[in-house]
Amino acid sequence: MNMCIIKTNILKLLFVTLMMVFVSSYSYAQPGKKILRYGADASSGAPYVFQNPKNIKQLIGFEVDIINEIAKDLGWKAQHVQNEWDGLIMGLGRDDYDVAINGIEITEDRMEAVNFSIPYYMTYEQIVVRRDEDGIGTLSDLVGKVVGTLDGSLAQRILEAKGGIDIRAYDDESNSYKDLEFGRLDAVLLDEPIAIYYAGWNPSLKLTGQPIGEVTYGIVLKKSDTLLLEKINKSINRLKKSGKLREILDSWKMWNFMMAGYINDHRETNVPPTKYKEYLETQGEKTTFIKIFKRYIGFMPMLGEATLVTIGLSILSMLVAVTAGLILVLLRVYAPQPFSGLSVMFIELIRGTPLLIQLYFIFYALPQIGIKISPFIAGVIGLGLNYGAYEAENYRAGLFSVQRGQMEAAISLGMTRNQALRHVILPQAIRLVIPPMTNDFISLLKDSSLVSVITMVELTQVYTQLSGLYFDHLGLGLLVAGIYLLIGLPFVKLAKQAERKFTVDKRKIIKR
């Protein structure tokens, strides 16, 4: 495969990716019913918002059912917008969606920043331990123990308030129960629905003790959306009075004594927990090699789409990095003050702060001063500027590797300083920095996984969703790792071609 074929294939992939991004963005503006955009994390798992194990293209969960019923009651259509759980409230400030619904507890500090609807669900915290553990049954029994919980949850606050507990905060609740099963934790404290769906059916674990605290879920809106808040509150009340809310909760086996008291409905249920049973069937289903193979084949369209996003994002980001790095190093080395000093400050600022913080700043902080950009563009800018600072240092090393006499010789031949820089110095410097530039691109390709925090659904985000859904971290991990490896190989080949073409062969120079 020659360089022209590689370049052509890369451009095709990039074109397809950009068209996908354009089409997905355009779909928001299609005419028809009014859209109620709701933010939720599809990797949050059962029974909240998650992909149907039998059809991964379908989003299910009791909160999906509730928001769909609310939208139907309003004469609208609900549309999901993916975001990380801990970024849901920040996404409201960007107007990425109209509401957020994802097991978000109503707390006083959150109410200072956003509006909450009236509660649509009430529950409590539940302790889970290993099956052979008999010494833990109360909150006090957790003192001196290693206890897992969800980062930023009310359960974490309860544990912190109790004191004396070694708390391990997780981004994914399923991982906490896995660590409990493996003996890395003594107990897990999380909301009762999470405990039922992730531990209740596990023969290695058990729910223990009495209900702890009171957990109340509400739909989150911006402070300014008072009219929409009023409509949603009226809709929730109608769902309560009509019995539709209880019907949804019964079908997911989530009706409890707290909901009975809240709605004042103490009747025996006549709705079978069909959706809970369907979930248990997928968890208890025996997996064979053929079933796993067919499942992985079914993942390919979803993984392929995410792969194209990752490739397009990485290529565009690297183009920004190469360009930004060149501008920065020219300003630093050849520009007068204050431009040279500003370039140094920018490079050190970018290199001295985490990429994750920079992405958060671009995506969530800039809209507060009127600069709002799409997740894809924010990812390109964030990755591009971050790696641009490192490319600038690579270029600087390359420039200083060129002998100073080269510039003087070029000027003595009648070239201007700019001509000498463009035709003599830069070509030699660029040849020297091609190998480290290649390594930087491979690193950027892997760091593109960080854009999942700004609502981008790329390859790593899809892996997180699927592995949490099927509890298959090993097989899916190897599959996704293989995809990353295959993505990187063409660019490694391209880099070797470029090195052979542009790098000076010192052995030939010595022979001459």
Protein Blocks (a to p, Z undefined) as FASTA:
>chain_A
ZZklmmmmmmmmmmmmmmmmmmmmmmmmpgcdddddddddfknopakbccdfklmkbccd
jklmmmmmmmmmnopacddddddfklmmmmmmnopafbdcehiacdfklmmmmccdddfb
dcdddddddfklckbcbfklmgopacdddehiaklmmmmmngoiacdddfblklmmmmmm
nopafbdcddfklmmmmmmmmmkbccedjdehjddddddddfklmmlmmmmmmmmmmmmm
nommmmmmmmnopacfklmmmnopabdcfbdcfklmmmmmmmmpccdfklmmmmmmmmmm
mmmmmmmmmmmmmmmmmmmmmmmmmmmmmmmmmmccfklmmmmmmmmmmmmpcfklmmmm
mmmmmmmnopacdfklmmmmmmmmmmmmmmmmmmmmmmmmpcfklmmmmmmnopafklmm
mmmmmmmmmmmmmmmmmmmmmmmmmmmmmmmmnopacfklmmmmmmmmnopaklmmmmmm
mmmmmmmmmmmmmmmmmmmmmpccfklmmmZZ
